[in-house]
Amino acid sequence: MEKFALAHEYFSLMRRKRAFSLLEVLIALVLISLCALPLLNQPVLLVQREVEEIYQAELYAHAELEWGKVKEDLLLNRISWDCVCSPKKKAYLLANQEVEVKLSSTHSRKFQKTVYLWSSRPKQIAQDEEGRLLTVQIIYAPKVASKSHPPHKFCYQVTATGPHQP
């Protein structure tokens, strides 16, 4: 009978000790995970910055295409000389539309694209001809405005000649 009581006491002690060991293991896991969280912050921030840089590069490509369209419109006289003569305070609005930039099937953002055109004061080139420095500003404003996603602005300049305006 004494052997049975000793065995019962031994097994109950082992059962209690295992439960205590499990609790120790859980506490250790929690402490390790709390120490590892700050280490994961840097790679997450790095990935976020890389995504922002990729969006910046995509918007630059969109702006270059838009600048090409504006130059084509200027060469083919689709933009009148009166519009070209707009000062900066009264900049001529060439485009105002929504654009979606997709990085993948899961990552995309919507931007409001606005394209402004204005020119500097005219410089007399010939008796009936004047030259102007044209400025085209392309702005991509995120649909969801925040401090972490400011508008992206691209500015292009070109000289143009046209009839003298008195």
C-alpha atoms as an extended CHARMM CRD file, in Angstrom:
* protein
*
       166  EXT
         1         1  MET       CA              0.0000000000        0.0000000000        0.0000000000  PROA      1               0.0000000000
         2         2  GLU       CA              2.8670000000        2.2560000000        0.7640000000  PROA      2               0.0000000000
         3         3  LYS       CA              4.2570000000        1.7090000000       -2.7290000000  PROA      3               0.0000000000
         4         4  PHE       CA              0.9160000000        2.7290000000       -4.2180000000  PROA      4               0.0000000000
         5         5  ALA       CA              0.8110000000        5.9560000000       -2.1610000000  PROA      5               0.0000000000
         6         6  LEU       CA              4.3800000000        6.8000000000       -3.1730000000  PROA      6               0.0000000000
         7         7  ALA       CA              3.6110000000        6.1680000000       -6.8600000000  PROA      7               0.0000000000
         8         8  HSD       CA              0.4350000000        8.2700000000       -6.6520000000  PROA      8               0.0000000000
         9         9  GLU       CA              2.3520000000       11.0820000000       -4.9460000000  PROA      9               0.0000000000
        10        10  TYR       CA              5.1430000000       10.8530000000       -7.5630000000  PROA      10              0.0000000000
        11        11  PHE       CA              2.6990000000       11.0350000000      -10.5000000000  PROA      11              0.0000000000
        12        12  SER       CA              0.7350000000       13.9340000000       -9.0100000000  PROA      12              0.0000000000
        13        13  LEU       CA              4.0180000000       15.7810000000       -8.4040000000  PROA      13              0.0000000000
        14        14  MET       CA              5.0860000000       15.1430000000      -12.0190000000  PROA      14              0.0000000000
        15        15  ARG       CA              1.7280000000       16.3130000000      -13.3080000000  PROA      15              0.0000000000
        16        16  ARG       CA              2.0180000000       19.5640000000      -11.3330000000  PROA      16              0.0000000000
        17        17  LYS       CA              5.6160000000       20.0350000000      -12.4320000000  PROA      17              0.0000000000
        18        18  ARG       CA              4.7200000000       19.5620000000      -16.1460000000  PROA      18              0.0000000000
        19        19  ALA       CA              1.9650000000       22.1800000000      -15.8740000000  PROA      19              0.0000000000
        20        20  PHE       CA              4.4180000000       24.5650000000      -14.3040000000  PROA      20              0.0000000000
        21        21  SER       CA              6.9440000000       23.8400000000      -17.0700000000  PROA      21              0.0000000000
        22        22  LEU       CA              4.3000000000       24.5560000000      -19.7050000000  PROA      22              0.0000000000
        23        23  LEU       CA              3.5500000000       27.8900000000      -18.0470000000  PROA      23              0.0000000000
        24        24  GLU       CA              7.2510000000       28.7200000000      -18.0470000000  PROA      24              0.0000000000
        25        25  VAL       CA              7.4910000000       27.8930000000      -21.7460000000  PROA      25              0.0000000000
        26        26  LEU       CA              4.5060000000       30.1250000000      -22.5570000000  PROA      26              0.0000000000
        27        27  ILE       CA              5.9940000000       33.0250000000      -20.5940000000  PROA      27              0.0000000000
        28        28  ALA       CA              9.3190000000       32.5490000000      -22.3660000000  PROA      28              0.0000000000
        29        29  LEU       CA              7.5990000000       32.5910000000      -25.7640000000  PROA      29              0.0000000000
        30        30  VAL       CA              5.7650000000       35.7940000000      -24.8790000000  PROA      30              0.0000000000
        31        31  LEU       CA              8.9940000000       37.4730000000      -23.7340000000  PROA      31              0.0000000000
        32        32  ILE       CA             10.8630000000       36.3920000000      -26.8720000000  PROA      32              0.0000000000
        33        33  SER       CA              8.0680000000       37.6340000000      -29.1100000000  PROA      33              0.0000000000
        34        34  LEU       CA              8.0170000000       41.0030000000      -27.2930000000  PROA      34              0.0000000000
        35        35  CYS       CA             11.7480000000       41.3230000000      -27.8490000000  PROA      35              0.0000000000
        36        36  ALA       CA             11.4310000000       40.3470000000      -31.5330000000  PROA      36              0.0000000000
        37        37  LEU       CA              8.7040000000       42.8920000000      -32.3960000000  PROA      37              0.0000000000
        38        38  PRO       CA             11.0440000000       45.9230000000      -32.5300000000  PROA      38              0.0000000000
        39        39  LEU       CA             13.3710000000       43.9470000000      -34.8010000000  PROA      39              0.0000000000
        40        40  LEU       CA             10.5340000000       43.3970000000      -37.2970000000  PROA      40              0.0000000000
        41        41  ASN       CA              9.6980000000       47.1100000000      -37.4630000000  PROA      41              0.0000000000
        42        42  GLN       CA             12.6930000000       48.0620000000      -39.6410000000  PROA      42              0.0000000000
        43        43  PRO       CA             12.0480000000       45.5480000000      -42.4460000000  PROA      43              0.0000000000
        44        44  VAL       CA              8.3720000000       46.5680000000      -42.5490000000  PROA      44              0.0000000000
        45        45  LEU       CA              9.3250000000       50.2550000000      -42.8550000000  PROA      45              0.0000000000
        46        46  LEU       CA             11.8390000000       49.3750000000      -45.5600000000  PROA      46              0.0000000000
        47        47  VAL       CA              9.1920000000       47.5550000000      -47.5860000000  PROA      47              0.0000000000
        48        48  GLN       CA              6.7800000000       50.4930000000      -47.2050000000  PROA      48              0.0000000000
        49        49  ARG       CA              9.4570000000       52.9110000000      -48.4490000000  PROA      49              0.0000000000
        50        50  GLU       CA             10.2060000000       50.6570000000      -51.4160000000  PROA      50              0.0000000000
        51        51  VAL       CA              6.5080000000       50.5500000000      -52.3440000000  PROA      51              0.0000000000
        52        52  GLU       CA              6.3700000000       54.3690000000      -52.1730000000  PROA      52              0.0000000000
        53        53  GLU       CA              9.4320000000       54.6000000000      -54.4310000000  PROA      53              0.0000000000
        54        54  ILE       CA              7.8230000000       52.2350000000      -56.9410000000  PROA      54              0.0000000000
        55        55  TYR       CA              4.6610000000       54.3710000000      -56.9730000000  PROA      55              0.0000000000
        56        56  GLN       CA              6.8480000000       57.4650000000      -57.4760000000  PROA      56              0.0000000000
        57        57  ALA       CA              8.5560000000       55.7900000000      -60.4550000000  PROA      57              0.0000000000
        58        58  GLU       CA              5.1970000000       54.7380000000      -61.9500000000  PROA      58              0.0000000000
        59        59  LEU       CA              3.8220000000       58.2600000000      -61.5580000000  PROA      59              0.0000000000
        60        60  TYR       CA              6.9720000000       59.6520000000      -63.1850000000  PROA      60              0.0000000000
        61        61  ALA       CA              6.3520000000       57.3600000000      -66.1780000000  PROA      61              0.0000000000
        62        62  HSD       CA              2.7000000000       58.5360000000      -66.3310000000  PROA      62              0.0000000000
        63        63  ALA       CA              3.8460000000       62.1710000000      -66.1420000000  PROA      63              0.0000000000
        64        64  GLU       CA              6.3520000000       61.6230000000      -68.9680000000  PROA      64              0.0000000000
        65        65  LEU       CA              3.5730000000       60.1840000000      -71.1510000000  PROA      65              0.0000000000
        66        66  GLU       CA              1.3160000000       63.1290000000      -70.3270000000  PROA      66              0.0000000000
        67        67  TRP       CA              4.1430000000       65.5590000000      -71.1030000000  PROA      67              0.0000000000
        68        68  GLY       CA              4.5790000000       63.8310000000      -74.4790000000  PROA      68              0.0000000000
        69        69  LYS       CA              0.8490000000       64.2880000000      -75.2050000000  PROA      69              0.0000000000
        70        70  VAL       CA              1.0450000000       67.9940000000      -74.2960000000  PROA      70              0.0000000000
        71        71  LYS       CA              4.0700000000       68.5040000000      -76.5710000000  PROA      71              0.0000000000
        72        72  GLU       CA              2.2470000000       66.7300000000      -79.3940000000  PROA      72              0.0000000000
        73        73  ASP       CA             -0.8270000000       68.9180000000      -78.8500000000  PROA      73              0.0000000000
        74        74  LEU       CA              1.3660000000       72.0220000000      -78.9160000000  PROA      74              0.0000000000
        75        75  LEU       CA              3.0840000000       70.9580000000      -82.1450000000  PROA      75              0.0000000000
        76        76  LEU       CA             -0.2140000000       70.1320000000      -83.8590000000  PROA      76              0.0000000000
        77        77  ASN       CA             -1.8040000000       73.3900000000      -82.5960000000  PROA      77              0.0000000000
        78        78  ARG       CA             -4.5290000000       71.5550000000      -80.6620000000  PROA      78              0.0000000000
        79        79  ILE       CA             -3.8150000000       73.9960000000      -77.8240000000  PROA      79              0.0000000000
        80        80  SER       CA             -4.5710000000       77.5280000000      -78.9630000000  PROA      80              0.0000000000
        81        81  TRP       CA             -2.0490000000       80.3380000000      -78.6030000000  PROA      81              0.0000000000
        82        82  ASP       CA             -4.5180000000       82.1600000000      -76.3320000000  PROA      82              0.0000000000
        83        83  CYS       CA             -4.3480000000       79.2330000000      -73.8780000000  PROA      83              0.0000000000
        84        84  VAL       CA             -0.5650000000       79.2230000000      -74.1340000000  PROA      84              0.0000000000
        85        85  CYS       CA             -0.4880000000       82.9110000000      -73.1890000000  PROA      85              0.0000000000
        86        86  SER       CA             -2.1070000000       82.2790000000      -69.7680000000  PROA      86              0.0000000000
        87        87  PRO       CA             -0.1020000000       83.6870000000      -66.8400000000  PROA      87              0.0000000000
        88        88  LYS       CA              0.6740000000       81.5280000000      -63.8130000000  PROA      88              0.0000000000
        89        89  LYS       CA             -2.0940000000       83.0960000000      -61.7150000000  PROA      89              0.0000000000
        90        90  LYS       CA             -4.6220000000       82.0900000000      -64.3820000000  PROA      90              0.0000000000
        91        91  ALA       CA             -3.0490000000       78.8020000000      -65.4230000000  PROA      91              0.0000000000
        92        92  TYR       CA             -4.9280000000       76.9460000000      -68.1490000000  PROA      92              0.0000000000
        93        93  LEU       CA             -6.3110000000       73.5750000000      -67.0380000000  PROA      93              0.0000000000
        94        94  LEU       CA             -5.4570000000       70.9700000000      -69.6850000000  PROA      94              0.0000000000
        95        95  ALA       CA             -6.6610000000       67.8260000000      -67.8850000000  PROA      95              0.0000000000
        96        96  ASN       CA             -8.4100000000       66.8370000000      -64.6870000000  PROA      96              0.0000000000
        97        97  GLN       CA             -9.1190000000       63.1350000000      -64.3910000000  PROA      97              0.0000000000
        98        98  GLU       CA             -8.8000000000       60.1380000000      -62.1310000000  PROA      98              0.0000000000
        99        99  VAL       CA             -5.9070000000       57.7390000000      -62.7600000000  PROA      99              0.0000000000
       100       100  GLU       CA             -5.3730000000       54.3050000000      -61.2220000000  PROA      100             0.0000000000
       101       101  VAL       CA             -1.7950000000       53.1220000000      -60.8050000000  PROA      101             0.0000000000
       102       102  LYS       CA             -1.4820000000       49.3520000000      -60.4250000000  PROA      102             0.0000000000
       103       103  LEU       CA              1.6540000000       47.7020000000      -59.1200000000  PROA      103             0.0000000000
       104       104  SER       CA              0.0970000000       44.2470000000      -59.0850000000  PROA      104             0.0000000000
       105       105  SER       CA             -3.3410000000       42.7050000000      -58.9070000000  PROA      105             0.0000000000
       106       106  THR       CA             -3.4120000000       43.4150000000      -55.1560000000  PROA      106             0.0000000000
       107       107  HSD       CA             -1.6440000000       46.8080000000      -54.9960000000  PROA      107             0.0000000000
       108       108  SER       CA             -3.2390000000       49.8110000000      -56.6790000000  PROA      108             0.0000000000
       109       109  ARG       CA             -3.9240000000       53.4340000000      -55.8130000000  PROA      109             0.0000000000
       110       110  LYS       CA             -6.1560000000       56.0670000000      -57.3290000000  PROA      110             0.0000000000
       111       111  PHE       CA             -4.8750000000       59.5660000000      -58.0220000000  PROA      111             0.0000000000
       112       112  GLN       CA             -6.5020000000       62.7470000000      -59.2590000000  PROA      112             0.0000000000
       113       113  LYS       CA             -4.3780000000       63.9880000000      -62.1660000000  PROA      113             0.0000000000
       114       114  THR       CA             -4.4520000000       67.6890000000      -63.0040000000  PROA      114             0.0000000000
       115       115  VAL       CA             -2.3880000000       69.2760000000      -65.7580000000  PROA      115             0.0000000000
       116       116  TYR       CA             -1.8260000000       73.0480000000      -65.8080000000  PROA      116             0.0000000000
       117       117  LEU       CA             -0.2300000000       75.1870000000      -68.5160000000  PROA      117             0.0000000000
       118       118  TRP       CA              1.0370000000       78.7510000000      -68.1390000000  PROA      118             0.0000000000
       119       119  SER       CA              3.6830000000       80.9470000000      -69.7070000000  PROA      119             0.0000000000
       120       120  SER       CA              6.0750000000       83.7050000000      -68.8020000000  PROA      120             0.0000000000
       121       121  ARG       CA              5.9740000000       87.2150000000      -70.2040000000  PROA      121             0.0000000000
       122       122  PRO       CA              6.5580000000       87.3410000000      -73.9540000000  PROA      122             0.0000000000
       123       123  LYS       CA              9.8960000000       88.2120000000      -75.4810000000  PROA      123             0.0000000000
       124       124  GLN       CA              9.8910000000       89.9120000000      -78.8670000000  PROA      124             0.0000000000
       125       125  ILE       CA             11.7290000000       87.7200000000      -81.4190000000  PROA      125             0.0000000000
       126       126  ALA       CA             10.7620000000       89.3990000000      -84.6800000000  PROA      126             0.0000000000
       127       127  GLN       CA              8.3840000000       92.1250000000      -85.8110000000  PROA      127             0.0000000000
       128       128  ASP       CA              5.3260000000       89.8480000000      -85.6980000000  PROA      128             0.0000000000
       129       129  GLU       CA              6.6330000000       86.9690000000      -83.5570000000  PROA      129             0.0000000000
       130       130  GLU       CA              7.1160000000       86.4580000000      -79.8200000000  PROA      130             0.0000000000
       131       131  GLY       CA              8.6370000000       83.7360000000      -77.7080000000  PROA      131             0.0000000000
       132       132  ARG       CA              7.4000000000       82.4180000000      -74.3860000000  PROA      132             0.0000000000
       133       133  LEU       CA              8.6620000000       80.0030000000      -71.7780000000  PROA      133             0.0000000000
       134       134  LEU       CA              5.8270000000       77.5080000000      -71.2740000000  PROA      134             0.0000000000
       135       135  THR       CA              5.4880000000       75.6280000000      -68.0240000000  PROA      135             0.0000000000
       136       136  VAL       CA              3.4200000000       72.4690000000      -67.6840000000  PROA      136             0.0000000000
       137       137  GLN       CA              2.7440000000       71.2120000000      -64.1780000000  PROA      137             0.0000000000
       138       138  ILE       CA              1.3280000000       67.7230000000      -63.6820000000  PROA      138             0.0000000000
       139       139  ILE       CA             -0.0110000000       66.9450000000      -60.2130000000  PROA      139             0.0000000000
       140       140  TYR       CA             -1.0390000000       63.5020000000      -58.9910000000  PROA      140             0.0000000000
       141       141  ALA       CA             -2.9970000000       63.8910000000      -55.7560000000  PROA      141             0.0000000000
       142       142  PRO       CA             -3.9400000000       60.6680000000      -53.9410000000  PROA      142             0.0000000000
       143       143  LYS       CA             -7.6770000000       60.0940000000      -53.6230000000  PROA      143             0.0000000000
       144       144  VAL       CA             -7.1370000000       59.3400000000      -49.9370000000  PROA      144             0.0000000000
       145       145  ALA       CA             -5.2300000000       62.3870000000      -48.7090000000  PROA      145             0.0000000000
       146       146  SER       CA             -2.8370000000       61.9460000000      -45.8130000000  PROA      146             0.0000000000
       147       147  LYS       CA              0.5040000000       63.2290000000      -44.5690000000  PROA      147             0.0000000000
       148       148  SER       CA              2.2000000000       59.9770000000      -45.5610000000  PROA      148             0.0000000000
       149       149  HSD       CA              0.9170000000       60.2940000000      -49.1650000000  PROA      149             0.0000000000
       150       150  PRO       CA              1.4540000000       63.9010000000      -50.3440000000  PROA      150             0.0000000000
       151       151  PRO       CA              0.6650000000       64.9430000000      -53.9320000000  PROA      151             0.0000000000
       152       152  HSD       CA              3.3460000000       64.1910000000      -56.5250000000  PROA      152             0.0000000000
       153       153  LYS       CA              4.2260000000       67.2030000000      -58.6820000000  PROA      153             0.0000000000
       154       154  PHE       CA              6.1060000000       67.1450000000      -61.9790000000  PROA      154             0.0000000000
       155       155  CYS       CA              7.0830000000       70.3280000000      -63.8050000000  PROA      155             0.0000000000
       156       156  TYR       CA              8.2380000000       70.6530000000      -67.4280000000  PROA      156             0.0000000000
       157       157  GLN       CA              9.3010000000       73.7060000000      -69.4200000000  PROA      157             0.0000000000
       158       158  VAL       CA              9.6790000000       74.4100000000      -73.1230000000  PROA      158             0.0000000000
       159       159  THR       CA             10.0220000000       77.5230000000      -75.2470000000  PROA      159             0.0000000000
       160       160  ALA       CA              7.4190000000       78.2940000000      -77.8900000000  PROA      160             0.0000000000
       161       161  THR       CA              7.0790000000       80.9170000000      -80.5550000000  PROA      161             0.0000000000
       162       162  GLY       CA              3.8800000000       82.3550000000      -81.8510000000  PROA      162             0.0000000000
       163       163  PRO       CA              2.2530000000       85.4680000000      -83.2890000000  PROA      163             0.0000000000
       164       164  HSD       CA              2.8620000000       88.7120000000      -81.4360000000  PROA      164             0.0000000000
       165       165  GLN       CA             -0.0340000000       89.6270000000      -79.1440000000  PROA      165             0.0000000000
       166       166  PRO       CA             -0.3710000000       93.3840000000      -78.5530000000  PROA      166             0.0000000000
